[in-house]
Structure formats: C-alpha cells, structure tokens
Amino acid sequence: MKRYWLGIIILLATVLGTWIAYPYLPDRIPTHWNFEGVPDQFGPKSFGVFILPGTMVFLYLLMMFLPRIDPKKVNFQKFNYIGITNGILFFFFLFQAMVITSSLGLVNSKNTIPVLVGLLFIFIGNLSPKFKPNYFLGIRTPWTLANEDVWKKTHRFGGKVLVIAGILMLLVPIAPAAIQAYGVITILMASLVLIVVASYYYFIKL
C-alpha cells in the first residue's frame, strides 16, 4: 500500500511546487519543444504550467485502472508495476521542474531534456527484462504478444538497447553542435528499429 502512496506524494509535490513558482513565472511559458530541446510553442502560464500536472493525474489514474481490464491481469502481480508507475511520475515531476526553471531562465532546456529522457530510458531499460506479458505495458509487437518466449527475449534485448540509448542521450548536451541537432531523434529511431527487428527475428527463429 505504501507504494501507491508514493505516487500520490509525487503528484502533491508537483502541484505544490507549481503553486509556489506560479507568481514568479512569465506570462507566457514553453508548452512544446522540438527534437533539439528548444521551445517551439508557447502559451499563457495559466494554461501551460498545469499541462504536466494534469497529465500526471490522468496517467496515475490510468495506470491504476489498466491492470483491471487486461486479459492477462494476473501478470501485473509478477513484476514491479507500481514501481514503474512511480518512476514515470517522478520523471514527469523532473520535467515540470525543468519547465519552471527554464521559464525563469535558470536552466537551458536544450541541455536538460536529453538528460531527462536519457535517465528515463535507463530506468525503463533496467526494468524491461522483468516485464511480464500484458497488453498495455512493455514492447508490444505482433510477435511479442503472440509468444511468451519472444516477449522475454525481446525485453531482455530491448532493455539493453534502452540503457545504451539512455547513456548516449546523456552525452548529447556535450556533443558537437551538428550532432546535438539530430542526436535525440537519431537515437530514438535507431533504438526503435533495433528492438522491432529483434522481436521479429526472435519470432522467426522459434
């Protein structure tokens, strides 16, 4: 039960931090960032600053609900599903902190976003091999959903790919400018292709 409360504490901390920072924020804040981590859309702070907290509340409720309707609901008890949920919520908490501090001119989102995404990849990558077959969480290709052995092998391989991708993301801010411009999207696409191809390979080798 304590693990459920941790998610609520993260939500409350996000709302409280946002409420404290709100009077100091400029009238318009970033609401979207391109693949270089540079803001490309802005909106009034009365709306923009509450996008992530609202998303977090929706995500928390959704993650609590999905195991109830999954045909393989029993598998959610076989891995740390709540820990994964809390980890993702914590990532959003950090992202909200980035939104606030970058809006105040304290940090550069171009450097911060790749680091946050990299940390998220490393977190998920480390937990990925422990995921059990389900229809909502994990690497869900036609081949992983069709065969449990393919699911296991794909998640073991995918976990390693995500960890490596996360480490590469951490290096993007210190890479040459030409690499920074396309580094994040290149790492994302390469990781996706590798994992999907591996999933199909494991399936045809059965």
MDAnalysis code that builds the backbone (N, CA, C; Angstrom):
import MDAnalysis as mda
import numpy as np

u = mda.Universe.empty(618, n_residues=206, atom_resindex=np.repeat(np.arange(206), 3), trajectory=True)
u.add_TopologyAttr("name", ["N", "CA", "C"] * 206)
u.add_TopologyAttr("resid", np.arange(1, 207))
u.add_TopologyAttr("resname", ["MET", "LYS", "ARG", "TYR", "TRP", "LEU", "GLY", "ILE", "ILE", "ILE", "LEU", "LEU", "ALA", "THR", "VAL", "LEU", "GLY", "THR", "TRP", "ILE", "ALA", "TYR", "PRO", "TYR", "LEU", "PRO", "ASP", "ARG", "ILE", "PRO", "THR", "HIS", "TRP", "ASN", "PHE", "GLU", "GLY", "VAL", "PRO", "ASP", "GLN", "PHE", "GLY", "PRO", "LYS", "SER", "PHE", "GLY", "VAL", "PHE", "ILE", "LEU", "PRO", "GLY", "THR", "MET", "VAL", "PHE", "LEU", "TYR", "LEU", "LEU", "MET", "MET", "PHE", "LEU", "PRO", "ARG", "ILE", "ASP", "PRO", "LYS", "LYS", "VAL", "ASN", "PHE", "GLN", "LYS", "PHE", "ASN", "TYR", "ILE", "GLY", "ILE", "THR", "ASN", "GLY", "ILE", "LEU", "PHE", "PHE", "PHE", "PHE", "LEU", "PHE", "GLN", "ALA", "MET", "VAL", "ILE", "THR", "SER", "SER", "LEU", "GLY", "LEU", "VAL", "ASN", "SER", "LYS", "ASN", "THR", "ILE", "PRO", "VAL", "LEU", "VAL", "GLY", "LEU", "LEU", "PHE", "ILE", "PHE", "ILE", "GLY", "ASN", "LEU", "SER", "PRO", "LYS", "PHE", "LYS", "PRO", "ASN", "TYR", "PHE", "LEU", "GLY", "ILE", "ARG", "THR", "PRO", "TRP", "THR", "LEU", "ALA", "ASN", "GLU", "ASP", "VAL", "TRP", "LYS", "LYS", "THR", "HIS", "ARG", "PHE", "GLY", "GLY", "LYS", "VAL", "LEU", "VAL", "ILE", "ALA", "GLY", "ILE", "LEU", "MET", "LEU", "LEU", "VAL", "PRO", "ILE", "ALA", "PRO", "ALA", "ALA", "ILE", "GLN", "ALA", "TYR", "GLY", "VAL", "ILE", "THR", "ILE", "LEU", "MET", "ALA", "SER", "LEU", "VAL", "LEU", "ILE", "VAL", "VAL", "ALA", "SER", "TYR", "TYR", "TYR", "PHE", "ILE", "LYS", "LEU"])
u.atoms.positions = np.array([
    [0.821, -1.198, 0.000],
    [0.000, 0.000, 0.000],
    [0.864, 1.260, 0.000],
    [2.052, 1.191, 0.641],
    [2.942, 2.344, 0.680],
    [3.352, 2.772, -0.724],
    [3.496, 1.804, -1.624],
    [3.926, 2.129, -2.981],
    [2.880, 2.960, -3.713],
    [1.597, 2.734, -3.418],
    [0.544, 3.536, -4.020],
    [0.624, 4.979, -3.513],
    [0.921, 5.139, -2.232],
    [1.003, 6.466, -1.655],
    [2.169, 7.262, -2.213],
    [3.240, 6.588, -2.618],
    [4.394, 7.294, -3.173],
    [3.991, 8.066, -4.427],
    [3.169, 7.461, -5.272],
    [2.699, 8.151, -6.468],
    [1.898, 9.392, -6.119],
    [1.051, 9.289, -5.100],
    [0.245, 10.433, -4.670],
    [1.144, 11.535, -4.105],
    [2.195, 11.145, -3.370],
    [3.135, 12.133, -2.828],
    [3.841, 12.881, -3.959],
    [4.228, 12.151, -5.011],
    [4.873, 12.794, -6.160],
    [3.911, 13.782, -6.821],
    [2.652, 13.391, -6.960],
    [1.652, 14.289, -7.541],
    [1.489, 15.548, -6.693],
    [1.385, 15.371, -5.381],
    [1.208, 16.517, -4.491],
    [2.427, 17.431, -4.519],
    [3.626, 16.849, -4.566],
    [4.848, 17.648, -4.623],
    [4.898, 18.473, -5.909],
    [4.438, 17.873, -7.016],
    [4.416, 18.591, -8.291],
    [3.455, 19.772, -8.232],
    [2.255, 19.529, -7.707],
    [1.251, 20.596, -7.604],
    [1.737, 21.693, -6.661],
    [2.313, 21.326, -5.518],
    [2.788, 22.316, -4.554],
    [3.919, 23.157, -5.136],
    [4.882, 22.501, -5.785],
    [5.990, 23.232, -6.398],
    [5.511, 24.180, -7.475],
    [4.541, 23.736, -8.261],
    [3.979, 24.587, -9.315],
    [3.254, 25.784, -8.715],
    [2.493, 25.556, -7.661],
    [1.749, 26.627, -6.992],
    [2.694, 27.677, -6.410],
    [3.813, 27.229, -5.816],
    [4.784, 28.161, -5.242],
    [5.462, 28.993, -6.328],
    [5.789, 28.348, -7.460],
    [6.523, 29.033, -8.529],
    [5.632, 29.925, -9.390],
    [4.334, 29.666, -9.389],
    [3.416, 30.325, -10.326],
    [3.536, 31.853, -10.334],
    [3.549, 32.535, -9.202],
    [3.598, 34.015, -9.243],
    [4.869, 34.572, -9.880],
    [5.930, 33.789, -9.921],
    [7.215, 34.269, -10.433],
    [7.423, 33.961, -11.911],
    [6.528, 33.183, -12.493],
    [6.687, 32.794, -13.894],
    [6.284, 33.930, -14.832],
    [6.904, 34.002, -16.025],
    [6.473, 34.994, -17.025],
    [5.073, 34.666, -17.517],
    [4.442, 35.630, -18.152],
    [3.058, 35.438, -18.601],
    [2.928, 34.328, -19.633],
    [3.973, 34.121, -20.446],
    [3.957, 33.048, -21.447],
    [5.133, 32.115, -21.196],
    [4.842, 30.798, -21.238],
    [5.875, 29.803, -20.972],
    [5.882, 28.767, -22.089],
    [6.975, 28.011, -22.242],
    [7.025, 26.971, -23.279],
    [6.007, 25.870, -23.023],
    [5.364, 25.407, -24.087],
    [4.417, 24.292, -23.987],
    [4.805, 23.129, -24.896],
    [5.826, 23.334, -25.730],
    [6.282, 22.260, -26.620],
    [7.733, 22.506, -26.979],
    [8.487, 21.415, -27.170],
    [9.903, 21.506, -27.502],
    [10.184, 20.638, -28.721],
    [11.102, 21.080, -29.595],
    [11.455, 20.266, -30.760],
    [12.478, 19.210, -30.355],
    [12.964, 18.452, -31.333],
    [13.873, 17.349, -31.026],
    [15.246, 17.822, -30.550],
    [15.514, 19.117, -30.697],
    [16.766, 19.659, -30.185],
    [16.615, 20.142, -28.752],
    [15.387, 20.047, -28.195],
    [15.146, 20.530, -26.843],
    [14.904, 22.021, -26.772],
    [14.642, 22.636, -27.933],
    [14.405, 24.082, -27.993],
    [12.896, 24.343, -28.034],
    [12.374, 25.254, -27.188],
    [10.937, 25.546, -27.210],
    [10.502, 26.082, -28.576],
    [9.412, 25.513, -29.109],
    [8.910, 25.995, -30.394],
    [7.431, 26.392, -30.323],
    [6.828, 26.226, -29.151],
    [5.461, 26.695, -28.933],
    [5.349, 27.257, -27.521],
    [4.570, 28.330, -27.380],
    [4.394, 28.967, -26.086],
    [2.911, 29.189, -25.825],
    [2.567, 29.292, -24.554],
    [1.183, 29.535, -24.179],
    [1.114, 30.303, -22.880],
    [-0.047, 30.824, -22.517],
    [-0.189, 31.541, -21.251],
    [0.114, 30.628, -20.071],
    [0.761, 31.177, -19.050],
    [1.146, 30.328, -17.914],
    [-0.077, 29.764, -17.186],
    [-1.208, 30.450, -17.262],
    [-2.418, 29.966, -16.600],
    [-2.875, 28.628, -17.156],
    [-2.420, 28.323, -18.388],
    [-2.726, 27.033, -19.008],
    [-1.498, 26.136, -19.065],
    [-0.402, 26.675, -19.584],
    [0.780, 25.871, -19.854],
    [1.394, 25.221, -18.638],
    [1.381, 25.913, -17.505],
    [2.058, 25.379, -16.325],
    [1.302, 24.217, -15.698],
    [0.033, 24.029, -16.083],
    [-0.766, 22.953, -15.500],
    [-0.934, 21.750, -16.432],
    [-0.311, 21.807, -17.621],
    [-0.426, 20.695, -18.563],
    [0.162, 19.416, -17.968],
    [1.391, 19.500, -17.462],
    [2.051, 18.306, -16.931],
    [1.407, 17.783, -15.651],
    [1.077, 18.638, -14.682],
    [0.380, 18.105, -13.506],
    [-0.930, 17.405, -13.866],
    [-1.684, 17.990, -14.812],
    [-2.926, 17.353, -15.253],
    [-2.662, 16.020, -15.923],
    [-1.609, 15.979, -16.751],
    [-1.225, 14.732, -17.415],
    [-0.823, 13.675, -16.390],
    [-0.132, 14.088, -15.355],
    [0.311, 13.148, -14.322],
    [-0.877, 12.533, -13.576],
    [-1.875, 13.355, -13.260],
    [-3.060, 12.831, -12.571],
    [-3.771, 11.817, -13.455],
    [-3.922, 12.172, -14.749],
    [-4.573, 11.256, -15.689],
    [-3.772, 9.958, -15.818],
    [-2.449, 10.078, -15.918],
    [-1.595, 8.899, -16.067],
    [-1.695, 7.999, -14.843],
    [-1.677, 8.587, -13.659],
    [-1.757, 7.800, -12.426],
    [-3.066, 7.007, -12.376],
    [-4.167, 7.683, -12.674],
    [-5.467, 7.008, -12.649],
    [-5.539, 5.917, -13.724],
    [-4.968, 6.217, -14.896],
    [-4.973, 5.243, -15.990],
    [-4.158, 4.009, -15.623],
    [-2.969, 4.231, -15.054],
    [-2.099, 3.112, -14.699],
    [-2.701, 2.263, -13.584],
    [-3.517, 2.857, -12.735],
    [-4.190, 2.088, -11.701],
    [-5.363, 1.280, -12.276],
    [-5.918, 1.775, -13.387],
    [-7.118, 1.158, -13.968],
    [-6.780, 0.039, -14.954],
    [-5.726, 0.219, -15.738],
    [-5.421, -0.724, -16.821],
    [-5.271, -2.179, -16.376],
    [-4.592, -2.454, -15.249],
    [-4.469, -3.865, -14.851],
    [-5.802, -4.553, -14.591],
    [-6.822, -3.793, -14.307],
    [-8.129, -4.375, -14.007],
    [-8.822, -4.912, -15.256],
    [-8.464, -4.364, -16.433],
    [-9.158, -4.756, -17.663],
    [-8.270, -5.565, -18.605],
    [-6.998, -5.727, -18.247],
    [-6.089, -6.510, -19.091],
    [-6.443, -7.991, -18.983],
    [-6.611, -8.692, -20.124],
    [-6.897, -10.133, -20.073],
    [-5.826, -10.933, -19.332],
    [-4.611, -10.368, -19.271],
    [-3.528, -11.046, -18.560],
    [-3.225, -10.319, -17.246],
    [-4.272, -9.885, -16.575],
    [-4.114, -9.072, -15.368],
    [-3.280, -9.753, -14.291],
    [-3.305, -11.072, -14.252],
    [-2.551, -11.776, -13.213],
    [-1.058, -11.523, -13.344],
    [-0.578, -11.209, -14.549],
    [0.848, -10.986, -14.770],
    [1.346, -9.691, -14.137],
    [0.437, -8.750, -13.884],
    [0.854, -7.487, -13.282],
    [1.358, -7.694, -11.855],
    [0.982, -8.803, -11.240],
    [1.424, -9.098, -9.882],
    [2.826, -9.723, -9.864],
    [3.361, -10.012, -11.052],
    [4.632, -10.720, -11.147],
    [5.821, -9.786, -11.406],
    [5.555, -8.482, -11.532],
    [6.650, -7.531, -11.665],
    [6.246, -6.221, -10.993],
    [7.221, -5.336, -10.797],
    [7.008, -4.121, -10.003],
    [6.281, -3.056, -10.832],
    [5.018, -3.312, -11.116],
    [4.220, -2.401, -11.937],
    [4.056, -1.036, -11.257],
    [3.813, -1.027, -9.956],
    [3.631, 0.228, -9.234],
    [4.936, 1.025, -9.216],
    [6.068, 0.324, -9.068],
    [7.362, 0.996, -9.100],
    [7.614, 1.677, -10.431],
    [7.207, 1.021, -11.515],
    [7.355, 1.608, -12.844],
    [6.489, 2.864, -12.956],
    [5.256, 2.761, -12.471],
    [4.351, 3.907, -12.494],
    [4.938, 5.079, -11.721],
    [5.444, 4.807, -10.529],
    [6.029, 5.869, -9.711],
    [7.261, 6.478, -10.369],
    [8.057, 5.630, -11.030],
    [9.247, 6.123, -11.715],
    [8.886, 7.070, -12.854],
    [7.868, 6.719, -13.614],
    [7.425, 7.577, -14.716],
    [6.856, 8.884, -14.172],
    [6.095, 8.799, -13.076],
    [5.572, 10.018, -12.448],
    [6.710, 10.913, -11.969],
    [7.755, 10.307, -11.419],
    [8.900, 11.095, -10.955],
    [9.590, 11.782, -12.130],
    [9.656, 11.091, -13.268],
    [10.218, 11.712, -14.468],
    [9.411, 12.945, -14.861],
    [8.085, 12.842, -14.828],
    [7.241, 13.994, -15.136],
    [7.447, 15.116, -14.116],
    [7.650, 14.753, -12.852],
    [7.952, 15.749, -11.823],
    [9.221, 16.521, -12.186],
    [10.264, 15.791, -12.604],
    [11.507, 16.441, -13.012],
    [11.298, 17.303, -14.254],
    [10.470, 16.825, -15.175],
    [10.205, 17.589, -16.397],
    [9.467, 18.883, -16.055],
    [8.521, 18.807, -15.115],
    [7.823, 20.012, -14.679],
    [8.790, 20.995, -14.026],
    [9.734, 20.462, -13.258],
    [10.759, 21.316, -12.658],
    [11.585, 21.997, -13.745],
    [11.864, 21.262, -14.833],
    [12.602, 21.845, -15.950],
    [11.798, 22.962, -16.615],
    [10.485, 22.723, -16.800],
    [9.628, 23.735, -17.402],
    [9.672, 25.024, -16.590],
    [9.559, 24.881, -15.274],
    [9.531, 26.053, -14.399],
    [10.889, 26.770, -14.386],
    [11.954, 26.005, -14.180],
    [13.277, 26.634, -14.074],
    [13.752, 27.207, -15.408],
    [13.405, 26.550, -16.522],
    [13.800, 27.111, -17.821],
    [12.989, 28.366, -18.142],
    [11.715, 28.387, -17.712],
    [10.895, 29.584, -17.909],
    [11.435, 30.765, -17.118],
    [12.080, 30.469, -15.992],
    [12.682, 31.512, -15.159],
    [14.104, 31.848, -15.590],
    [14.586, 31.153, -16.623],
    [15.926, 31.417, -17.138],
    [17.042, 30.808, -16.310],
    [16.714, 29.804, -15.494],
    [17.711, 29.210, -14.618],
    [18.438, 28.032, -15.254],
    [17.784, 27.325, -16.179],
    [18.423, 26.207, -16.875],
    [18.118, 26.305, -18.369],
    [18.917, 25.602, -19.151],
    [18.737, 25.567, -20.599],
    [18.058, 24.253, -20.976],
    [16.822, 24.324, -21.474],
    [16.078, 23.105, -21.807],
    [16.772, 22.285, -22.881],
    [17.563, 22.931, -23.731],
    [18.262, 22.207, -24.792],
    [19.218, 21.182, -24.211],
    [19.780, 21.479, -23.049],
    [20.693, 20.545, -22.392],
    [19.973, 19.615, -21.425],
    [18.885, 20.103, -20.847],
    [18.207, 19.348, -19.796],
    [17.337, 18.225, -20.340],
    [16.621, 18.468, -21.432],
    [15.678, 17.472, -21.954],
    [16.373, 16.168, -22.344],
    [17.485, 16.196, -23.113],
    [18.142, 14.920, -23.433],
    [18.578, 14.147, -22.187],
    [18.995, 14.863, -21.141],
    [19.417, 14.204, -19.900],
    [18.232, 13.528, -19.228],
    [17.094, 14.221, -19.161],
    [15.907, 13.642, -18.542],
    [15.424, 12.415, -19.316],
    [15.392, 12.533, -20.644],
    [14.967, 11.398, -21.467],
    [15.945, 10.238, -21.312],
    [17.228, 10.561, -21.246],
    [18.236, 9.518, -21.056],
    [18.060, 8.783, -19.743],
    [17.795, 9.514, -18.679],
    [17.571, 8.883, -17.378],
    [16.329, 7.998, -17.398],
    [15.283, 8.463, -18.089],
    [14.061, 7.656, -18.204],
    [14.342, 6.368, -18.960],
    [15.106, 6.452, -20.048],
    [15.447, 5.262, -20.826],
    [16.230, 4.261, -19.974],
    [17.188, 4.764, -19.200],
    [17.995, 3.881, -18.359],
    [17.116, 3.208, -17.307],
    [16.198, 3.964, -16.730],
    [15.279, 3.432, -15.719],
    [14.411, 2.318, -16.304],
    [13.764, 2.599, -17.443],
    [12.888, 1.603, -18.068],
    [13.692, 0.416, -18.591],
    [14.862, 0.704, -19.154],
    [15.701, -0.365, -19.685],
    [16.121, -1.370, -18.630],
    [16.406, -0.879, -17.437],
    [16.800, -1.780, -16.348],
    [15.648, -2.652, -15.876],
    [14.422, -2.142, -15.969],
    [13.260, -2.897, -15.514],
    [12.636, -3.756, -16.618],
    [12.927, -3.427, -17.862],
    [12.291, -4.086, -19.003],
    [12.374, -5.612, -18.967],
    [13.526, -6.215, -18.643],
    [13.588, -7.694, -18.647],
    [12.635, -8.349, -17.652],
    [12.151, -7.588, -16.675],
    [11.263, -8.149, -15.652],
    [9.788, -8.043, -16.036],
    [9.484, -7.307, -17.121],
    [8.090, -7.163, -17.535],
    [7.510, -8.531, -17.908],
    [6.273, -8.780, -17.498],
    [5.571, -9.988, -17.887],
    [4.550, -9.662, -18.978],
    [4.206, -10.638, -19.814],
    [3.290, -10.378, -20.938],
    [1.991, -9.715, -20.494],
    [1.656, -8.629, -21.175],
    [0.396, -7.927, -20.959],
    [0.103, -7.107, -22.202],
    [-1.057, -6.460, -22.244],
    [-1.462, -5.758, -23.454],
    [-1.289, -4.242, -23.372],
    [-0.713, -3.730, -22.275],
    [-0.630, -2.289, -22.117],
    [0.764, -1.755, -21.839],
    [1.628, -2.553, -21.245],
    [2.937, -2.059, -20.829],
    [4.040, -2.935, -21.391],
    [5.067, -2.289, -21.961],
    [6.197, -3.042, -22.484],
    [6.323, -2.912, -23.990],
    [7.127, -3.785, -24.573],
    [7.366, -3.789, -26.013],
    [6.310, -4.677, -26.656],
    [5.280, -4.056, -27.185],
    [4.126, -4.810, -27.696],
    [4.146, -4.802, -29.221],
    [4.788, -5.817, -29.781],
    [4.753, -6.030, -31.225],
    [3.857, -7.247, -31.479],
    [3.463, -7.485, -32.732],
    [2.655, -8.686, -33.007],
    [3.340, -9.965, -32.546],
    [4.664, -9.953, -32.538],
    [5.421, -11.170, -32.237],
    [5.601, -11.375, -30.736],
    [5.774, -10.290, -29.976],
    [5.880, -10.455, -28.522],
    [4.529, -10.842, -27.924],
    [3.450, -10.327, -28.497],
    [2.122, -10.649, -27.985],
    [1.697, -12.062, -28.374],
    [2.332, -12.595, -29.417],
    [1.948, -13.926, -29.895],
    [2.671, -15.045, -29.170],
    [3.828, -14.733, -28.576],
    [4.625, -15.806, -27.982],
    [5.373, -15.298, -26.751],
    [5.241, -15.996, -25.638],
    [5.848, -15.540, -24.387],
    [7.374, -15.601, -24.435],
    [7.929, -16.575, -25.141],
    [9.380, -16.673, -25.248],
    [9.939, -15.486, -26.029],
    [9.240, -15.097, -27.096],
    [9.645, -13.916, -27.867],
    [9.550, -12.671, -27.000],
    [8.502, -12.597, -26.182],
    [8.353, -11.463, -25.253],
    [9.576, -11.352, -24.341],
    [9.985, -12.480, -23.747],
    [11.106, -12.470, -22.812],
    [12.401, -12.048, -23.500],
    [12.682, -12.652, -24.647],
    [13.927, -12.344, -25.347],
    [13.948, -10.903, -25.830],
    [12.815, -10.419, -26.341],
    [12.747, -9.047, -26.842],
    [12.950, -8.043, -25.717],
    [12.368, -8.318, -24.550],
    [12.504, -7.386, -23.434],
    [13.897, -7.420, -22.826],
    [14.550, -8.560, -22.871],
    [15.945, -8.608, -22.410],
    [16.828, -7.783, -23.351],
    [16.643, -8.006, -24.649],
    [17.429, -7.258, -25.633],
    [17.046, -5.784, -25.601],
    [15.731, -5.499, -25.579],
    [15.264, -4.121, -25.576],
    [15.745, -3.349, -24.364],
    [15.833, -4.026, -23.214],
    [16.340, -3.369, -22.014],
    [17.770, -2.888, -22.205],
    [18.607, -3.724, -22.806],
    [19.997, -3.342, -23.068],
    [20.061, -2.171, -24.048],
    [19.219, -2.222, -25.089],
    [19.197, -1.140, -26.079],
    [18.796, 0.180, -25.418],
    [17.791, 0.144, -24.562],
    [17.323, 1.358, -23.911],
    [18.368, 1.935, -22.958],
    [19.081, 1.074, -22.248],
    [20.134, 1.557, -21.351],
    [21.238, 2.234, -22.155],
    [21.666, 1.599, -23.241],
    [22.709, 2.190, -24.094],
    [22.215, 3.507, -24.695],
    [20.964, 3.501, -25.171],
    [20.383, 4.719, -25.735],
    [20.332, 5.820, -24.685],
    [19.980, 5.453, -23.441],
    [19.921, 6.441, -22.371],
    [21.284, 7.053, -22.086],
    [22.305, 6.227, -22.077],
    [23.664, 6.738, -21.844],
    [24.070, 7.684, -22.967],
    [23.739, 7.319, -24.200],
    [24.047, 8.194, -25.338],
    [23.292, 9.525, -25.224],
    [22.050, 9.459, -24.733],
    [21.271, 10.686, -24.533],
    [21.968, 11.625, -23.544],
    [22.549, 11.034, -22.504],
    [23.238, 11.848, -21.502],
    [24.420, 12.597, -22.104],
    [24.965, 12.065, -23.197],
    [26.142, 12.680, -23.822],
    [25.777, 13.739, -24.860],
    [24.508, 13.785, -25.256],
    [24.090, 14.726, -26.296],
    [24.431, 16.177, -25.950],
    [24.167, 16.654, -24.717],
    [24.452, 18.063, -24.418],
    [25.906, 18.469, -24.572],
    [26.844, 17.516, -24.466],
    [28.263, 17.859, -24.588],
    [28.817, 17.473, -25.957],
    [27.961, 16.979, -26.846],
    [28.391, 16.596, -28.194],
    [28.532, 17.844, -29.068],
    [29.249, 17.733, -30.189],
    [29.331, 18.863, -31.123],
    [27.950, 19.312, -31.573],
    [27.832, 20.573, -31.937],
    [26.535, 21.159, -32.287],
    [25.837, 20.389, -33.398],
    [26.588, 19.921, -34.400],
    [25.991, 19.194, -35.521],
    [25.334, 17.897, -35.062],
    [25.923, 17.253, -34.044],
    [25.359, 16.018, -33.511],
    [24.169, 16.316, -32.607],
    [24.261, 17.401, -31.846],
    [23.164, 17.765, -30.958],
    [21.863, 17.973, -31.722],
    [21.968, 18.547, -32.923],
    [20.788, 18.895, -33.697],
    [19.934, 17.670, -34.031],
    [20.580, 16.519, -34.278],
    [19.840, 15.326, -34.675],
    [20.094, 14.143, -33.739],
    [20.819, 14.391, -32.649],
    [21.204, 13.297, -31.772],
    [20.029, 12.573, -31.142],
    [19.094, 13.327, -30.581],
    [17.978, 12.712, -29.862],
    [17.106, 11.882, -30.795],
    [16.701, 12.463, -31.926],
    [15.810, 11.745, -32.846],
    [16.517, 10.545, -33.457],
    [17.826, 10.656, -33.721],
    [18.589, 9.533, -34.280],
    [18.649, 8.375, -33.293],
    [18.910, 8.683, -32.029],
    [18.970, 7.639, -31.001],
    [17.610, 6.977, -30.829],
    [16.552, 7.776, -30.808],
    [15.202, 7.238, -30.664],
    [14.842, 6.297, -31.804],
    [15.068, 6.733, -33.035],
    [14.694, 5.936, -34.196],
    [15.543, 4.667, -34.295],
    [16.833, 4.799, -34.034],
    [17.716, 3.622, -34.098],
    [17.302, 2.585, -33.056],
    [16.958, 3.043, -31.856],
    [16.539, 2.122, -30.795],
    [15.256, 1.403, -31.181],
    [14.304, 2.156, -31.715],
    [13.024, 1.578, -32.118],
    [13.209, 0.518, -33.196],
    [14.005, 0.829, -34.211],
    [14.241, -0.117, -35.306],
    [14.924, -1.380, -34.792],
    [15.935, -1.219, -33.972],
    [16.660, -2.383, -33.439],
    [15.737, -3.308, -32.653],
    [14.894, -2.735, -31.820],
    [14.012, -3.545, -30.973],
    [12.958, -4.265, -31.812],
    [12.356, -3.576, -32.770],
    [11.327, -4.195, -33.617],
    [11.927, -5.308, -34.469],
    [13.079, -5.042, -35.061],
    [13.740, -6.060, -35.878],
    [14.110, -7.270, -35.033],
    [14.620, -7.035, -33.827],
    [14.982, -8.136, -32.941],
    [13.756, -8.962, -32.577],
    [12.631, -8.294, -32.328],
    [11.395, -9.002, -31.986],
    [10.976, -9.943, -33.112],
    [11.031, -9.451, -34.332],
    [10.671, -10.291, -35.487],
    [11.665, -11.443, -35.662],
    [12.948, -11.139, -35.445],
    [13.990, -12.169, -35.586],
    [13.742, -13.312, -34.591],
    [13.479, -12.958, -33.341],
    [13.234, -13.989, -32.325],
    [12.015, -14.842, -32.693],
    [11.037, -14.229, -33.331],
    [9.806, -14.941, -33.690],
    [10.067, -15.952, -34.802],
    [10.778, -15.534, -35.835],
    [11.006, -16.439, -36.963],
    [12.010, -17.536, -36.624],
    [12.774, -17.348, -35.539],
    [13.738, -18.365, -35.140],
    [13.161, -19.394, -34.181],
    [11.876, -19.271, -33.888],
    [11.245, -20.263, -32.992],
    [11.325, -21.662, -33.591],
])
